[in-house]
C-alpha cells in the first residue's frame, strides 16, 4: 500500500530534475536552490547617423552599454558553516563585500549542465524560513543578488 501512495504522490508532485548551486570561491559547501530567475543580460542599441549619404537607411546600429538585472534564487538550503552563509549574514550587518559567484544548474547526478559566473555580486535581500533544530542547515526562502557582469560557461 505504501508503494502505491508513493507512486501517486510522485505522479502528482514530480520531483525536481535539476537544481541550482550557489558557490563562492574556495567554499566546498555550496548552497542549493530549487529555482533561479533573472539570469539575463542585455546590450543596449546605439543608433547613429553617418556623415556619409551612401548608407541606405541613413542609420547605423552599434552595440552600447551592457545591462544586467538582479537574480533571485528561491527554495534553498545553506549550511550555517559555509562561506555562502557568512556572506549572506554579512550583508545583513551592512558590511557587504562583493564577490565573484558561480551558479551551476545541476541534474540529479550532480553534473553541471550550465554555469553562470557573476562578478562583483552582493546580496540585496535575504528571506529566511528558519534553522533546522537537528542540523546546521538554514532554510532560505529567497535571495536576491545584484551583480555587474554575467558570463555563461559550458561545463
Secondary structure, DSSP 8 states (H G I E B T S, - for coil): -HHHHHHHHHHHS---SEEEEEEETT-SS-EEEEEEE---EEEEEEEE--SSTTSSSS-EEEEEEEEE-EEEEEEEEEETTSHHHHHHHHHHTT----EEEEEEEEETT--EEEEEEEEEEEEEEEEEEEE-TTSSEEEEEEEEEE-SEEEEEE-
